[in-house]
Amino acid sequence: MTEVILEISRWAIPAVLLFVPTYGYLKGIRVYEVFVSGAEDGFRVAVKIIPFLVGMLVAIGVFRASGAMDLLARFLDPLLSVAGIPGEVLPLAIMRPLSGGGALGVAAELISHYGPDSFIGRLASVMQGSTDTTFYVLTVYFGSVGIRRYRYALALGLIADISSLLAAVVICRAMFGG
């Protein structure tokens, strides 16, 4: 059964890449022209997103380089230790809503330092997979389509991030102890 799944996964993308243009052609769609038009639209969206992305990346760099993230982590540590959240994962909890790449770096650092089979390593992995990059979504995706009023989306995104963090702690404690 594993070999069948492996073979299907090996041929899935080439099959889709062959099927879609063939199907479009048989339906009378000018496939290449539609592809070029879509690529042109995608390029325009990418150009529109760049200022938002640069602004967000600069803000994250300033936040980390200024020591504000470490200060915030130290401030929140006593509060979260009451909830059973290890202080070591606070930088990841703070960084994850801001930047997926930055959070991945923090998670890799935690896993490297504490080990992948440690409670902190497992918790970092679960947090990385269960939380979202709320500010990235608001900045890039909302900004690219011109949404300026996102107060409720921000509040709900942060509530979802906090809920995911708490759920990750509860699930990791139940599954792995710690």
N, C-alpha and C positions, 0 to 999 in steps of 0.2 A: 504494500500500500504506500509506503514511503517513497518508493521509486516512482510510482505513478504520479504522486503529488509533485515530486521533484521534476518530472518530465513536463507536467502541465505548467508548472511555474516557469520552466525554462522557455516554453513556447508561447506563453500568454501574451507578452508584450509584442513580439513579432506578429502574432496572429491578429491582434487588435490593430497594429499599424498597417497591416495588409487589408483587413476587413473594412475599416472605416472609409478609406479612399475608394475602394472598390464599390462599396455600397452607395456612396455618394455619386460616383460616376454612373452607376446603373440607374440611379434615381434622376439623372439628368442635371446634377449639380456640377458647376464648374469648380472642381475641387481645388485646383491650384490657386485660382483667383480668390476664392473664399479663404483659403489658408493665408495668402498674402495680406488680404484685408484684415483678418484677425491678428496677424503678426503686427501690422501697422497700428491697430488699436492698442495692442499690448504694449508696444513701444511708447505710445502717447501716455498710457497709464503709468508706465515705469518712470517717465520723465516727470510726470505730475507728482509721484510719490517721493522722489529724491529729496526735495527740501524738508519734508516731514521726517524722513528717515535720518537725514543728517542732523537735524535739530534734536531728535530723540537720542541719537548716539552720543552727541556732544553732552547733553544733559546727564546721561548715564555715566559718561567718563568723568564729569565734574563731580557727580554724586559719590563715586567710588574714590577718586583721587583726593578729594577734600577731607576724607575721613568721616563724612556724614553717615555712610552706611555702617561703619564700625560703631560710631556713637549711637546710632539708632538701635543696633543690635545689642549693645551693652545696656541701653535704657530698657529694652523690652525683655531682656533675659530673666530678671526676677519674676516678672509677670507671667511669662510663658512656662517657666519651670514649675509653677503651681499647677499648670495644666498638663504637666508631664512631657513637655516638648523640650528636647535637649537643646541647649544653647548653641551647640556646634552647627545646627542646621538653620539658625536664624539668618545668616547671610544669604543662604539659598532661598529661604522664604521671602526675604526682602527683594532679592534680585529677580526671582522668577516672574513677577508681574511686569517687570521693566524690560527684560531682554532675555530671549531664549538662548542666545549665544553666551551671554554673560552668566546665566544660570547654569548652562552646561559646563562652563569652566569651573564654577564653584562646586557643582556636583562632582565633577571629575577630581577636583582637589580633595573633597571630603572622602571619596571612595579610595583615592590613592593613599591618603593619610590614615584612615581608619580601617580600610580593607572592604572588599565588596560583600563579604559575609558578615560584617559587623552590623549591629542594629542601626548605627548612623549611616553606614553605606547603603543598607537596604531602604531605610527611610528616605535618604536622598534620592534614590532611584524611583521610589514610589511617588515622591513629591514631584520629581521631574516629569514623570509621565501623567500625573493626574491634575496638575495645575496648568494655568494658561498664562500667556504673555499679554495681560489685560491692556497695559499702556501701549504696547506695540500695536495691538489690534486697533485701539482707538486712534493712535497717531497715524498709522500707515493706511489701514483699510478705510476708516471713517474719513480721514483727511483726503484720501484719493478720490472719493466720490462726493466730497463737499459737505459732509455732515458736520455741523458746527455745534449743535445742541446735543450733547451726549452725557448729560449729568446722570441720568438714570442708568445708562449703560455702564458708566464708571462705577456707580455704587453697586450694581448687581454683579459686575465683574469682580470687584474686590470681595464682595460677600462670597462669591463662588470660590475665589482663591483661598479665603480663610476657611471655608467649609472643606475644601479639598485638603488643605494642610491638616486640619483636625481629623478628617477621615483617614488620611495617610498614617497619622500617629496611632489612631485606634486600631486600624487594620494591621499595621506592622507589629504593634504590641500583642494583638491577638494571634497573629501568624508566627511571629518569631520571638516573642518574649521581649524583655529588655526594659 
